[in-house]
Amino acid sequence: MTTATALTAAETGQIVLRMERDLVRLAGRYDERKYPPAELARLRQVFARPDDVTRPDIFAALVWKDGNTGKTNYPHRQRALAERIKRIVASESDCAWRIATSGLR
C-alpha cells in the first residue's frame, strides 16, 4: 500500500512552469469572434437559475457551443440538431420541462 504525500512548493512550481506554456498557447487560440464572451456571460447567468431557462436560451447555448453565435449561415447538421432539440423541448409539457431542467441545478 502506498501513501500519498503532498507536493512541495518547489514541485508545484515546476508543474506550473511546465503547464504555463501550453495554457498560454491554448488561451491565445480562443476566438472571441467565434465564441463571444458577452454571450457566454449571458448564458452563464441564465443557466445559473434553471427555473428561468427558456427554450430559446437552450437553442442559443447550442449555437454558441458550436461557435455560430451571430451567424446566419452555419452548417446544416448543427442547425438541424439545435432545431431538433428545440422541437423536443417545445413538445414537452411545462411539467416535463421543469423536470428536465431541474437536473441543471
Secondary structure, DSSP 4 states (H G I P E B T S, - for coil): -----PPPHHHHHHHHHHHHHHHHHHHHT--TTTS-HHHHHHHHHHHTSGGG--HHHHHHHHHHHTT-TT-SS--HHHHHHHHHHHHHHHHS-HHHHHHHHHTT-
